[in-house]
Amino acid sequence: MNEVNDLAWKINRSAAQKVDRFEVIVDEVTLPNGDEKNFSYLSFAKGVCILPITEDHQVLCLKQYRHAFKSWEWELPAGMIDDENAPPLETAKRELEEETGYVAEHWLELGSFYPSPGSTSEEIFLFAAAGLKQAEQKLENSEQIDVHKITMGELKDLVLDGEFRHGAGLAAILRYKFKTD
């Protein structure tokens, strides 16, 4: 038997409960060592996150109210892929316009990542966008978003000071930096 198959968990039974946009999955599994255990995780749609860069090398950042933390958080534009068959770039273009009121001429794919693989099935696709042109912001009724143009230096300070805590945004910034260095 190969090493990868030796590490697989056998699912004996699985139950799912839909709660709003999330699905809670509880799997009864047999571990490779024979022990049985319940393992639960959240299953929800894939998403996108965009690092929008202006012509003068500023970044469009959002200050967005996040009810889970009861606070306003610094973030990059992001959103859920509604149609699982749609290319992530299509969703990224829509989310950029809806949340910031800008459209982009140039797009750089930065790959994807799993924000919390121990507790969710979420995958987020990352992009950088440039050649920004003003359009119209189209917020959903539950979104409270202020758009700010800040310099890369200001963004770096927000990250280093712990004020920018948006996981997908941090991943997009890091991937962009590594890809363009």
C-alpha positions in Angstrom: 0.0 0.0 0.0 1.3 3.5 -0.8 1.9 6.0 1.9 -0.9 8.4 0.9 -3.6 5.6 1.1 -2.2 4.6 4.6 -3.1 8.1 5.8 -6.7 8.2 4.5 -9.6 8.4 6.9 -12.5 6.1 6.1 -15.9 7.8 6.3 -18.4 5.4 7.9 -21.3 7.9 8.1 -21.8 11.5 7.1 -24.5 13.9 8.1 -25.1 17.5 6.9 -27.2 20.3 8.2 -27.7 23.5 6.2 -27.5 26.7 8.2 -28.0 29.8 6.0 -25.1 29.9 3.6 -23.1 27.3 5.4 -23.4 23.6 5.7 -22.2 21.8 8.9 -20.8 18.4 8.1 -20.3 15.7 10.8 -18.4 12.6 9.6 -18.0 9.5 11.6 -14.6 8.3 10.6 -12.1 5.4 11.2 -8.6 6.8 11.4 -5.6 5.0 9.9 -4.7 3.5 13.4 -8.3 2.0 13.7 -9.7 4.5 16.2 -13.1 5.9 15.5 -13.9 9.6 15.8 -16.4 12.3 14.8 -15.0 15.1 12.7 -17.0 18.2 11.9 -16.3 21.0 9.5 -18.1 23.8 7.7 -18.7 23.4 4.0 -19.4 26.5 1.9 -18.8 28.0 -1.5 -15.4 28.9 -2.8 -14.5 32.6 -2.9 -12.2 35.3 -4.4 -10.1 38.1 -3.0 -8.7 41.0 -5.1 -5.7 43.3 -4.5 -6.7 46.4 -6.6 -3.7 48.6 -7.5 -4.3 52.1 -8.9 -2.1 53.8 -11.6 -0.2 55.7 -8.9 0.5 52.4 -7.0 -2.1 52.9 -4.3 -4.3 50.1 -3.1 -8.1 50.2 -2.8 -8.8 48.9 0.7 -12.1 48.5 2.4 -13.2 49.4 5.9 -16.1 47.0 6.3 -18.4 46.2 9.3 -18.1 42.6 10.3 -20.9 41.5 12.6 -19.0 38.3 13.9 -16.5 40.7 15.5 -18.9 43.7 16.0 -16.2 45.9 14.5 -15.0 47.7 11.4 -12.2 45.7 9.7 -9.6 46.6 7.0 -10.0 44.2 4.1 -9.5 43.8 0.4 -12.5 43.3 -1.9 -13.7 39.7 -1.7 -16.7 37.5 -2.2 -18.3 34.1 -2.6 -18.5 32.3 -6.0 -22.2 31.9 -6.5 -22.0 29.6 -9.5 -19.5 26.8 -8.8 -19.1 26.3 -12.6 -18.1 29.9 -13.2 -14.5 30.8 -13.5 -13.2 32.6 -10.3 -12.0 35.6 -12.4 -15.7 36.3 -13.4 -16.6 36.5 -9.7 -13.5 38.6 -8.9 -14.5 41.2 -11.6 -18.0 41.4 -10.3 -16.9 41.7 -6.6 -14.4 44.4 -7.4 -17.0 46.5 -9.1 -19.8 45.9 -6.6 -17.6 46.6 -3.5 -15.3 49.4 -4.7 -17.1 51.0 -7.7 -14.1 50.2 -10.0 -13.4 47.9 -12.9 -10.0 46.7 -13.9 -8.4 46.3 -17.3 -5.5 44.0 -16.2 -5.7 40.9 -14.0 -3.0 38.7 -12.4 -3.9 35.3 -11.0 -2.2 34.7 -7.7 -3.4 31.1 -7.1 -5.6 29.9 -4.3 -5.4 28.9 -0.7 -7.3 27.1 2.1 -7.9 29.6 4.9 -8.6 27.1 7.6 -8.2 23.5 6.3 -8.8 22.0 9.8 -12.3 23.3 10.1 -13.7 24.4 6.6 -13.7 23.2 3.0 -13.3 26.8 1.8 -10.9 27.6 -1.0 -10.2 31.3 -2.0 -8.8 32.4 -5.4 -6.5 35.4 -5.3 -6.0 38.1 -7.9 -4.3 41.4 -8.4 -6.1 44.0 -10.5 -4.7 47.1 -12.3 -5.8 49.6 -14.9 -8.6 50.6 -12.7 -11.4 52.8 -14.0 -14.2 54.4 -11.9 -17.6 52.7 -12.3 -20.4 52.4 -9.8 -20.4 50.8 -6.4 -23.3 48.3 -6.0 -23.4 47.1 -2.4 -25.8 44.5 -1.1 -28.2 45.7 1.6 -26.2 43.9 4.3 -22.8 45.5 3.3 -21.4 48.5 5.0 -18.2 49.4 3.2 -16.0 52.5 3.0 -13.4 52.5 0.2 -10.0 54.0 0.9 -7.0 54.6 -1.4 -3.9 54.0 0.6 -0.2 53.6 -0.3 1.6 50.3 -0.2 3.6 51.8 2.7 0.4 52.5 4.6 -0.9 49.1 3.9 2.4 47.6 5.1 2.0 49.6 8.4 -1.6 48.4 8.9 -0.4 44.8 8.4 2.6 45.1 10.7 0.6 46.9 13.4 -2.0 44.1 13.4 -4.8 46.4 12.2 -5.2 44.6 8.8 -6.3 41.1 9.8 -8.3 39.9 6.7 -6.8 36.5 6.0 -7.6 36.4 2.3 -6.2 39.9 2.0 -3.0 39.0 3.8 -2.6 36.0 1.5 -3.2 38.1 -1.6 -0.7 40.7 -0.5 1.9 38.0 0.2 1.4 36.2 -3.0 1.6 39.5 -5.0 4.8 40.5 -3.3 6.4 37.1 -3.9 5.2 37.0 -7.5 6.5 40.5 -8.3 9.8 40.6 -6.4 
